Amino acid sequence: MQPQYPSIGDRIQSIFIDSTLLILAMFALSSLLDEYENPPEWIRIVFFFAIWGIYEPVCTIIGGTIGQLVKGIRVRRYSNPERRINIFQAMFRYIFKIAFGWLSFITVHFNEERRAIHDIFSGTVMVKVGSNSGM
């Protein structure tokens, strides 16, 4: 069965959900650290990179970020949309997604699979999941 591809709206809503959750997590961790007298600055740095640098790639390889799960979309291999991506593809994709920012989504309107620049460079594709998508 042919995979279905999410709209740009689904992708943006997913990013909004994830960003909101990550910001809330940052506030929660900051509040937790404020309970301790003079916590080392390196702890805040580790938390920041753990939240912003690891969340999306790790969640993507194990099933999807919370935003992706809510919107019913997943990142899959372009060569075989039924297969999950590996950690290297996930990290590579995330680095390009960060580097290009919103500009990465320009190409979504110009290809049948609605692939963003970071999807093209990393060999991935976003697909819809559900009863009628075949995924």
Backbone torsions as a table, in degrees:
resi	resn	phi	psi	omega
1	MET	NA	140.4	-178.7
2	GLN	-72.1	129.9	178.8
3	PRO	-68.3	153.0	173.5
4	GLN	-102.2	147.8	-175.5
5	TYR	-112.7	138.6	-177.3
6	PRO	-71.6	154.8	176.3
7	SER	-75.4	165.0	175.5
8	ILE	-61.3	-33.8	177.7
9	GLY	-62.0	-44.1	177.5
10	ASP	-60.4	-42.2	-178.7
11	ARG	-66.7	-43.1	-179.7
12	ILE	-66.6	-41.3	177.6
13	GLN	-62.3	-39.5	177.5
14	SER	-61.6	-45.4	178.5
15	ILE	-62.9	-40.4	179.1
16	PHE	-62.4	-44.7	179.1
17	ILE	-61.0	-48.3	-179.3
18	ASP	-63.6	-43.5	179.7
19	SER	-62.0	-42.6	178.7
20	THR	-61.5	-45.1	179.4
21	LEU	-64.9	-39.0	179.2
22	LEU	-67.4	-38.6	177.1
23	ILE	-65.0	-42.5	176.9
24	LEU	-62.8	-39.0	177.4
25	ALA	-64.0	-39.1	177.5
26	MET	-62.8	-43.8	177.7
27	PHE	-62.7	-42.4	-179.9
28	ALA	-63.0	-45.8	179.1
29	LEU	-66.6	-36.4	177.5
30	SER	-64.0	-43.4	178.0
31	SER	-63.5	-39.5	178.4
32	LEU	-63.5	-43.5	179.3
33	LEU	-68.5	-29.1	178.6
34	ASP	-66.6	-17.9	178.2
35	GLU	-71.7	-19.6	-179.6
36	TYR	-100.9	143.6	179.8
37	GLU	-78.7	119.9	177.7
38	ASN	50.7	61.6	176.1
39	PRO	-67.8	146.4	179.9
40	PRO	-59.7	142.2	-178.1
41	GLU	-63.7	-29.5	-178.9
42	TRP	-63.2	-27.2	178.4
43	ILE	-66.4	-43.2	177.2
44	ARG	-61.7	-39.8	180.0
45	ILE	-64.9	-44.1	178.9
46	VAL	-62.2	-45.0	177.8
47	PHE	-60.7	-43.2	179.9
48	PHE	-59.0	-50.8	-178.9
49	PHE	-68.6	-33.1	177.6
50	ALA	-65.5	-42.5	-178.3
51	ILE	-72.4	-50.8	-174.0
52	TRP	-86.1	-26.5	-174.5
53	GLY	-98.4	-20.0	-174.7
54	ILE	-112.1	-31.1	-174.6
55	TYR	-50.4	-59.5	-174.1
56	GLU	-65.5	-49.8	-179.4
57	PRO	-60.5	-43.0	-178.2
58	VAL	-68.1	-46.1	179.2
59	CYS	-62.5	-37.3	-179.0
60	THR	-62.1	-39.5	-177.9
61	ILE	-78.3	-22.8	-179.1
62	ILE	-96.4	-0.3	176.5
63	GLY	152.1	-38.3	179.1
64	GLY	148.6	155.6	174.8
65	THR	-70.8	169.5	179.1
66	ILE	-61.6	-41.8	177.4
67	GLY	-61.5	-40.9	177.9
68	GLN	-65.8	-41.1	178.8
69	LEU	-63.3	-43.3	179.7
70	VAL	-62.5	-42.3	-177.1
71	LYS	-84.7	-6.5	178.0
72	GLY	71.2	36.7	178.1
73	ILE	-125.2	152.8	-179.6
74	ARG	-141.4	155.3	174.5
75	VAL	-95.0	128.8	-178.9
76	ARG	-133.9	169.5	177.1
77	ARG	-70.3	135.9	179.0
78	TYR	-65.3	-38.1	-178.3
79	SER	-69.9	-23.3	179.5
80	ASN	-153.5	89.7	-175.1
81	PRO	-61.3	-6.9	176.6
82	GLU	-86.6	-11.7	-177.2
83	ARG	-102.6	140.8	175.0
84	ARG	-70.0	160.7	176.7
85	ILE	-86.6	163.2	178.2
86	ASN	-94.8	174.9	-175.5
87	ILE	-63.6	-34.0	179.8
88	PHE	-67.6	-43.4	176.1
89	GLN	-63.3	-41.0	-178.9
90	ALA	-63.1	-44.3	179.3
91	MET	-67.7	-44.3	179.1
92	PHE	-60.0	-45.4	178.8
93	ARG	-60.6	-45.3	-177.4
94	TYR	-66.4	-39.8	178.1
95	ILE	-61.6	-45.0	178.1
96	PHE	-67.9	-35.4	178.2
97	LYS	-62.6	-43.1	177.7
98	ILE	-67.9	-44.4	-176.4
99	ALA	-63.1	-41.8	-177.2
100	PHE	-90.1	-19.7	179.7
101	GLY	58.0	-142.4	-177.7
102	TRP	-65.1	-22.9	177.7
103	LEU	-61.8	-24.9	-179.7
104	SER	-59.9	-25.5	-175.9
105	PHE	-85.1	-1.6	179.1
106	ILE	-56.8	-41.7	-174.4
107	THR	-75.1	-10.4	-178.3
108	VAL	-57.6	-34.8	-177.2
109	HIS	-83.4	-6.3	-172.7
110	PHE	-112.8	9.6	175.4
111	ASN	-142.0	150.0	-173.6
112	GLU	-60.0	-34.0	-177.6
113	GLU	-87.1	2.1	179.5
114	ARG	56.2	43.5	-179.4
115	ARG	-85.9	133.5	174.5
116	ALA	-81.7	168.3	-179.7
117	ILE	-55.6	-43.4	-179.1
118	HIS	-66.3	-27.7	174.6
119	ASP	-71.1	-42.5	-179.4
120	ILE	-62.4	-48.1	-178.1
121	PHE	-66.5	-29.7	-176.4
122	SER	-99.1	-0.9	179.2
123	GLY	72.1	35.5	-177.9
124	THR	-122.1	169.3	176.0
125	VAL	-149.3	144.8	174.7
126	MET	-91.8	134.1	178.7
127	VAL	-128.1	154.0	173.5
128	LYS	-85.5	146.1	175.4
129	VAL	-116.7	158.6	-179.8
130	GLY	143.5	-174.0	-173.8
131	SER	-66.3	-30.8	-176.5
132	ASN	-106.9	6.8	-177.6
133	SER	-98.6	-13.8	179.9
134	GLY	78.6	3.4	-178.6
135	MET	-101.4	NA	NA
